[in-house]
Amino acid sequence: MSIQKKQNIILGAGISGLGAAYTLNKRNEESIIIEKDKTYAGLCGNFSINGFRFDRFVHFSFTSNEQVNQIFRASSPDIYKHIPNPFNIYKNKWIKHPAQNNLFPLSEEEKNLIINDFKKRNPITDKIPDNYEDWLRTQYGNYFAEHFPMAYTRKYWMCEAKELETKWIGNRLYQPSIEEVIEGCKTSDTPITYYSKEMRYPKYGGFKQYLKVLAENQNIIYDESVTSVNAIDKTIKTSKGTVLQYQHLYSSIPLPKLIGMLSPTPPDEIIDASKKLKCTCGYQISVGFKTNRIPPYLWWYIYDEDNIAARVYSPSLKSPDNVPSGCTSLQLEVYCNHGDYSNDELIKKTIQPLIDQQIIFEEDILFIDIRFEDYANVIFDHEIYKNRRIVRDYLNSIGIITIGRFGEWDYLWSDQSLLSGLNI
């Protein structure tokens, strides 16, 4: 068996893998990327159905990092700049996002319950609770916590809030004053408090277009997955029997999957820690419409637990280039294990409630497409930092550098994932 020798091998042509190759090219170092899909971009990629384009999960750029912005501008000089207008559905009511300071549509009874709980809460001072449920109750009061973020956690994070720690929160959840809560109960004319003031998206080609410059002139082997990594011989073997020897190996493969590929077999402690790393997975339900009768919001969250979709976004509102003329589109995200629902059940528990609420109309639907993603978001349970450190330290000790959301095993946005690769 012949072995091809390479200076640098990168596993995965997602945004972090492309970033790593881009940096190596700048250093005049040879690199080759092994990619299991037929094209680059990974979860930042897209797929097309009858002239409709859908990203793999919702993507925008709101980065302030100039290095990332230079790459994105070079790849896609023509962009749309959207002012965020996310909304929420709760008990058949549309509520501006974030809900905690936009409660005007609720009944007076619910508003009073929430306000009274806000007044009784003990705001976070110097000691941050290490339990997400406690954090929510402390920050928002019991009623709001139980009916909004705790209910949403079960849908989005596939677990109870008490199972999560709190370091990941950062500025992702808005923390209003009691005065803001009261004002948001009196009027719908409230300021936008979303953490980003502008969301940017390519006019053409979907979010993947932002990665064009990164992928140019790269040596990428497509449609070929890595099956084993020998850390002693410094070789990898692929699904097509190719054997490559590396000087340096960079991997964006999810950590538990990578550990399972290694030879010699890692110590039991490493295997055990990798198996304890948790992430969400789930279905993308993509819908094409022959009319423009969809909600006017870029994306929206569903708190009602009788609809199992957690989040919905509109590719056609992000860019008209994502749909044929006169058409619109939505994509729904359901976080669950593969096979938890049949396709018929997924439609019945996601699309049908929206039809019943007259949010969408059955006669407008051209098609419904259902796909499953094995990896969506890292779950920040109480053991994540310990187990992640054990696994990544071991990989580093055998000369494997891990990058990207699932290589670093972190809550990275797309720009952070790119920087993870660029900064090797």
C-alpha positions as CSV (number, residue, x, y, z in Angstrom):
1,M,0.0,0.0,0.0
2,S,1.5,3.4,-1.0
3,I,1.5,6.2,1.5
4,Q,1.3,9.8,0.4
5,K,3.2,12.2,2.6
6,K,1.7,15.6,3.3
7,Q,3.0,18.5,5.4
8,N,-0.5,19.5,6.8
9,I,-3.7,17.5,6.8
10,I,-7.0,19.1,7.8
11,L,-10.0,17.1,8.6
12,G,-13.2,18.8,7.4
13,A,-13.8,21.6,4.9
14,G,-16.2,23.5,7.1
15,I,-15.6,27.1,8.0
16,S,-12.8,26.3,10.6
17,G,-11.1,23.8,8.3
18,L,-11.1,26.3,5.5
19,G,-9.8,29.0,7.8
20,A,-6.9,26.7,8.8
21,A,-6.0,26.0,5.2
22,Y,-6.2,29.7,4.4
23,T,-3.7,30.5,7.1
24,L,-1.3,27.7,6.0
25,N,-1.5,29.0,2.4
26,K,-0.5,32.5,3.7
27,R,2.5,30.8,5.3
28,N,3.4,29.1,2.0
29,E,2.8,25.7,3.7
30,E,1.2,22.8,1.8
31,S,-2.1,21.5,3.1
32,I,-4.8,19.1,2.0
33,I,-8.4,18.9,3.3
34,I,-10.4,15.7,3.6
35,E,-14.1,16.4,3.4
36,K,-16.9,13.8,3.7
37,D,-19.5,15.9,1.7
38,K,-19.5,16.7,-2.0
39,T,-18.8,20.3,-1.4
40,Y,-17.2,22.7,1.2
41,A,-18.8,24.7,4.0
42,G,-20.1,22.0,6.4
43,L,-22.9,23.5,8.6
44,C,-22.4,26.8,6.9
45,G,-23.4,25.2,3.6
46,N,-26.7,24.9,1.9
47,F,-28.9,22.7,-0.4
48,S,-31.3,23.5,-3.1
49,I,-34.8,22.1,-4.0
50,N,-36.6,23.2,-7.2
51,G,-34.9,26.6,-7.2
52,F,-35.2,27.1,-3.4
53,R,-32.0,27.4,-1.4
54,F,-31.8,26.5,2.3
55,D,-28.9,27.0,4.6
56,R,-28.1,24.2,7.0
57,F,-29.5,26.0,10.1
58,V,-29.9,29.7,10.3
59,H,-26.9,31.9,9.6
60,F,-26.1,35.6,9.6
61,S,-22.9,37.6,10.1
62,F,-22.8,40.2,12.8
63,T,-19.1,40.0,13.6
64,S,-17.1,43.1,14.4
65,N,-13.8,41.3,13.7
66,E,-12.1,43.0,10.8
67,Q,-10.1,40.0,9.6
68,V,-13.3,38.0,9.3
69,N,-15.1,40.9,7.7
70,Q,-12.4,41.4,5.1
71,I,-12.7,37.8,4.1
72,F,-16.5,38.0,3.9
73,R,-16.4,41.2,1.9
74,A,-13.9,39.7,-0.6
75,S,-16.1,36.7,-1.0
76,S,-19.4,38.5,-1.2
77,P,-19.2,42.2,-1.9
78,D,-23.0,42.4,-2.4
79,I,-24.8,41.9,0.8
80,Y,-28.1,42.7,2.6
81,K,-28.0,44.5,5.9
82,H,-31.0,43.5,8.1
83,I,-32.1,45.1,11.3
84,P,-32.9,42.2,13.6
85,N,-36.7,41.7,14.0
86,P,-37.1,38.4,15.8
87,F,-40.4,37.5,17.3
88,N,-41.8,34.8,19.6
89,I,-45.0,32.7,19.5
90,Y,-46.5,32.1,23.0
91,K,-50.1,30.9,23.4
92,N,-51.0,31.9,19.9
93,K,-49.7,35.5,20.5
94,W,-46.8,37.2,18.6
95,I,-44.4,38.8,21.1
96,K,-41.3,40.8,20.2
97,H,-38.0,39.3,21.1
98,P,-36.7,39.2,23.7
99,A,-39.9,38.4,25.5
100,Q,-38.8,39.5,28.9
101,N,-39.2,43.2,28.1
102,N,-41.8,43.0,25.4
103,L,-44.8,41.4,27.3
104,F,-47.5,43.8,26.0
105,P,-49.6,41.2,24.1
106,L,-50.1,39.0,27.2
107,S,-53.2,39.1,29.4
108,E,-53.2,41.5,32.4
109,E,-53.2,38.5,34.7
110,E,-50.0,37.1,33.2
111,K,-48.3,40.5,33.1
112,N,-49.1,41.0,36.8
113,L,-47.8,37.6,37.7
114,I,-44.5,38.2,35.8
115,I,-44.0,41.8,37.2
116,N,-44.7,40.7,40.8
117,D,-42.2,37.8,40.4
118,F,-39.6,40.3,39.0
119,K,-40.1,42.5,42.0
120,K,-39.6,39.5,44.4
121,R,-36.5,38.1,42.7
122,N,-33.0,38.4,44.1
123,P,-31.0,39.9,41.2
124,I,-27.6,38.4,40.4
125,T,-24.8,40.4,42.1
126,D,-21.3,39.0,42.5
127,K,-22.0,35.3,42.7
128,I,-23.5,33.8,39.5
129,P,-25.5,30.6,40.0
130,D,-23.9,27.6,38.4
131,N,-27.2,26.0,37.6
132,Y,-29.1,27.5,34.6
133,E,-32.5,27.0,36.2
134,D,-31.4,28.9,39.3
135,W,-29.9,31.6,37.0
136,L,-33.2,32.0,35.2
137,R,-35.3,32.1,38.4
138,T,-32.9,34.6,40.0
139,Q,-32.8,36.8,36.9
140,Y,-36.4,36.7,35.7
141,G,-38.6,35.4,38.6
142,N,-40.3,32.0,38.7
143,Y,-43.3,32.6,36.5
144,F,-41.5,34.0,33.5
145,A,-38.6,31.5,33.9
146,E,-41.0,28.5,34.0
147,H,-43.2,29.6,31.1
148,F,-40.6,31.0,28.7
149,P,-36.8,30.0,28.9
150,M,-37.3,26.8,30.9
151,A,-39.9,25.6,28.4
152,Y,-37.7,26.6,25.5
153,T,-34.7,24.9,27.0
154,R,-36.5,21.5,26.8
155,K,-37.1,22.2,23.1
156,Y,-33.7,23.7,22.1
157,W,-31.2,22.1,24.4
158,M,-32.9,18.7,24.7
159,C,-32.7,18.8,28.5
160,E,-34.0,20.5,31.6
161,A,-32.5,23.9,32.6
162,K,-31.1,22.5,35.8
163,E,-28.9,20.2,33.8
164,L,-27.0,23.1,32.3
165,E,-24.3,25.3,33.8
166,T,-24.1,29.0,33.2
167,K,-20.7,30.2,31.8
168,W,-22.0,29.9,28.2
169,I,-24.7,32.6,28.7
170,G,-22.6,35.7,28.2
171,N,-24.7,38.4,26.5
172,R,-27.0,35.9,24.8
173,L,-29.9,36.5,27.2
174,Y,-31.0,40.0,27.8
175,Q,-31.3,41.0,31.4
176,P,-33.8,43.9,31.7
177,S,-34.4,46.2,34.7
178,I,-37.8,46.0,36.4
179,E,-38.6,49.4,34.8
180,E,-38.0,47.9,31.3
181,V,-40.3,45.0,32.1
182,I,-43.1,47.3,33.3
183,E,-42.7,49.6,30.3
184,G,-42.8,46.5,28.0
185,C,-46.1,45.5,29.6
186,K,-47.6,48.9,28.9
187,T,-46.6,49.4,25.2
188,S,-45.3,47.5,22.2
189,D,-43.2,50.6,21.2
190,T,-40.0,49.4,22.9
191,P,-36.4,49.7,21.7
192,I,-34.6,46.8,20.0
193,T,-32.5,45.1,22.7
194,Y,-31.2,42.2,20.6
195,Y,-27.5,41.7,21.1
196,S,-26.7,42.6,17.5
197,K,-27.9,45.7,15.8
198,E,-27.2,44.5,12.2
199,M,-27.3,41.1,10.5
200,R,-25.5,40.7,7.2
201,Y,-26.2,38.1,4.5
202,P,-24.9,37.6,0.9
203,K,-27.3,38.8,-1.8
204,Y,-26.4,35.7,-3.8
205,G,-25.4,32.1,-3.1
206,G,-26.6,31.8,0.5
207,F,-24.3,32.1,3.6
208,K,-21.9,29.7,2.0
209,Q,-20.9,32.6,-0.4
210,Y,-19.0,34.2,2.5
211,L,-16.5,31.2,2.4
212,K,-15.7,31.6,-1.3
213,V,-12.3,33.2,-0.9
214,L,-11.4,30.7,1.8
215,A,-12.0,27.8,-0.5
216,E,-10.3,29.2,-3.6
217,N,-7.1,27.3,-4.6
218,Q,-7.4,24.8,-1.8
219,N,-6.5,21.2,-2.2
220,I,-9.8,19.5,-1.1
221,I,-10.6,15.8,-1.4
222,Y,-14.4,15.6,-1.5
223,D,-16.8,12.7,-0.8
224,E,-14.2,10.9,1.3
225,S,-14.4,10.5,5.0
226,V,-11.7,9.7,7.5
227,T,-12.0,6.2,9.0
228,S,-8.9,6.0,11.2
229,V,-6.1,8.1,12.6
230,N,-2.8,6.4,13.7
231,A,-1.1,8.9,16.0
232,I,2.2,6.9,16.2
233,D,2.7,6.5,12.4
234,K,1.0,9.9,11.9
235,T,-1.2,8.5,9.2
236,I,-4.9,8.7,8.3
237,K,-7.0,6.3,6.3
238,T,-10.0,7.3,4.4
239,S,-13.3,5.5,3.3
240,K,-11.8,5.0,-0.1
241,G,-8.6,3.3,1.2
242,T,-6.3,6.3,0.8
243,V,-3.5,6.5,3.3
244,L,-1.9,9.8,4.0
245,Q,1.0,10.6,6.3
246,Y,1.1,14.0,8.0
247,Q,3.6,16.2,9.8
248,H,0.7,18.3,11.4
249,L,-2.9,17.3,11.8
250,Y,-5.8,19.7,12.3
251,S,-9.2,18.3,13.0
252,S,-12.7,19.9,13.0
253,I,-14.3,16.4,13.5
254,P,-16.5,16.2,16.6
255,L,-14.4,15.1,19.5
256,P,-16.3,11.9,20.4
257,K,-16.1,10.8,16.8
258,L,-12.4,11.6,16.5
259,I,-11.6,9.6,19.7
260,G,-13.3,6.6,18.2
261,M,-11.1,6.8,15.1
262,L,-7.8,6.7,17.0
263,S,-5.2,4.0,17.2
264,P,-3.7,3.0,19.4
265,T,-6.9,3.0,21.4
266,P,-6.9,5.9,23.9
267,P,-6.9,5.1,27.6
268,D,-10.2,4.3,29.2
269,E,-10.3,7.7,31.0
270,I,-10.2,9.5,27.6
271,I,-12.8,7.3,26.0
272,D,-15.1,7.7,29.0
273,A,-14.7,11.5,29.0
274,S,-15.4,11.7,25.2
275,K,-18.6,9.7,25.7
276,K,-19.8,12.2,28.3
277,L,-19.5,15.2,25.9
278,K,-23.1,16.0,24.8
279,C,-24.6,17.9,21.9
280,T,-27.9,18.6,20.3
281,C,-29.0,17.1,17.0
282,G,-32.3,17.3,15.1
283,Y,-34.3,17.8,12.0
284,Q,-34.5,20.7,9.5
285,I,-38.0,21.0,8.0
286,S,-37.8,23.1,4.9
287,V,-40.9,24.5,3.3
288,G,-41.4,26.2,-0.1
289,F,-44.4,28.4,-0.7
290,K,-45.9,29.6,-4.0
291,T,-47.1,32.9,-2.4
292,N,-45.6,35.6,-0.1
293,R,-48.1,34.8,2.7
294,I,-45.6,34.1,5.5
295,P,-44.8,36.1,8.7
296,P,-42.6,39.2,8.0
297,Y,-39.9,38.2,10.5
298,L,-36.4,37.0,9.6
299,W,-36.7,34.4,12.4
300,W,-39.0,33.5,15.3
301,Y,-39.0,31.3,18.4
302,I,-41.9,29.0,19.4
303,Y,-42.4,28.7,23.2
304,D,-45.5,26.6,22.9
305,E,-44.6,23.0,23.6
306,D,-47.5,21.6,21.6
307,N,-45.4,22.6,18.6
308,I,-42.1,20.7,18.8
309,A,-40.3,23.2,16.5
310,A,-38.0,25.4,18.5
311,R,-37.1,28.0,15.9
312,V,-38.2,29.1,12.4
313,Y,-36.5,31.3,9.9
314,S,-37.1,32.6,6.4
315,P,-34.4,32.1,3.8
316,S,-36.5,34.2,1.3
317,L,-36.5,37.2,3.7
318,K,-32.7,36.9,4.1
319,S,-32.3,37.1,0.4
320,P,-34.8,36.9,-2.5
321,D,-32.1,35.0,-4.4
322,N,-32.9,32.0,-2.1
323,V,-36.3,31.4,-3.8
324,P,-37.9,31.6,-7.3
325,S,-39.7,34.8,-8.2
326,G,-43.0,35.3,-6.3
327,C,-42.2,32.5,-3.8
328,T,-41.2,32.4,-0.2
329,S,-39.7,29.8,2.2
330,L,-39.4,28.8,5.8
331,Q,-37.2,26.4,7.7
332,L,-38.1,24.9,11.0
333,E,-35.7,23.4,13.5
334,V,-36.7,20.4,15.7
335,Y,-34.1,19.3,18.2
336,C,-34.4,15.6,19.1
337,N,-32.8,12.2,18.5
338,H,-32.9,10.6,15.1
339,G,-36.1,8.5,14.8
340,D,-37.9,10.1,17.7
341,Y,-40.6,11.1,15.3
342,S,-41.6,9.8,11.9
343,N,-41.8,12.3,9.0
344,D,-45.6,12.3,9.3
345,E,-45.3,13.1,13.0
346,L,-42.8,15.9,12.4
347,I,-45.2,17.5,10.0
348,K,-48.2,17.0,12.3
349,K,-46.4,18.5,15.3
350,T,-44.7,21.5,13.5
351,I,-46.4,22.5,10.2
352,Q,-50.0,21.6,11.1
353,P,-50.1,23.9,14.3
354,L,-48.9,26.8,12.1
355,I,-51.7,26.1,9.6
356,D,-54.3,25.8,12.4
357,Q,-53.1,29.2,13.7
358,Q,-53.3,30.6,10.2
359,I,-49.7,31.6,10.3
360,I,-49.2,29.7,7.1
361,F,-51.7,28.3,4.6
362,E,-51.8,24.7,3.4
363,E,-52.8,25.7,-0.1
364,D,-49.6,27.8,-0.5
365,I,-47.2,24.9,0.2
366,L,-45.3,23.6,-2.7
367,F,-43.1,21.0,-0.8
368,I,-41.9,20.0,2.6
369,D,-38.4,18.6,2.9
370,I,-37.1,16.9,6.1
371,R,-33.4,16.3,6.8
372,F,-31.5,15.3,9.9
373,E,-28.3,16.9,11.3
374,D,-26.2,14.8,13.7
375,Y,-24.5,17.8,15.3
376,A,-26.1,21.1,16.1
377,N,-25.0,22.8,19.4
378,V,-22.7,21.8,22.2
379,I,-24.7,21.1,25.5
380,F,-23.1,22.8,28.5
381,D,-23.9,20.3,31.2
382,H,-22.1,20.5,34.5
383,E,-19.2,18.2,33.5
384,I,-18.4,19.7,30.1
385,Y,-15.3,21.7,31.0
386,K,-13.7,18.8,32.8
387,N,-14.4,16.2,30.1
388,R,-13.5,18.6,27.3
389,R,-10.2,19.4,28.9
390,I,-9.4,15.7,29.3
391,V,-10.1,14.9,25.7
392,R,-8.5,18.0,24.1
393,D,-5.3,17.7,26.3
394,Y,-4.9,14.1,25.2
395,L,-5.3,15.0,21.6
396,N,-2.8,17.8,21.9
397,S,-0.4,15.4,23.6
398,I,-0.4,13.1,20.5
399,G,0.0,16.0,18.1
400,I,-3.6,16.6,17.0
401,I,-4.9,20.2,17.0
402,T,-8.6,20.5,17.2
403,I,-10.5,23.5,15.7
404,G,-14.1,24.7,15.2
405,R,-17.3,24.3,17.1
406,F,-17.0,20.6,17.6
407,G,-13.3,20.4,17.6
408,E,-13.1,23.0,20.4
409,W,-16.4,21.7,21.7
410,D,-17.7,25.2,22.4
411,Y,-20.6,27.5,21.7
412,L,-18.9,29.2,18.7
413,W,-20.7,31.5,16.2
414,S,-19.6,31.3,12.6
415,D,-17.0,34.1,12.9
416,Q,-15.6,32.5,16.0
417,S,-15.4,29.1,14.2
418,L,-13.5,30.8,11.4
419,L,-11.1,32.4,13.8
420,S,-10.5,29.1,15.4
421,G,-9.1,27.9,12.1
422,L,-7.4,31.1,11.1
423,N,-5.5,31.3,14.4
424,I,-3.8,27.9,14.3
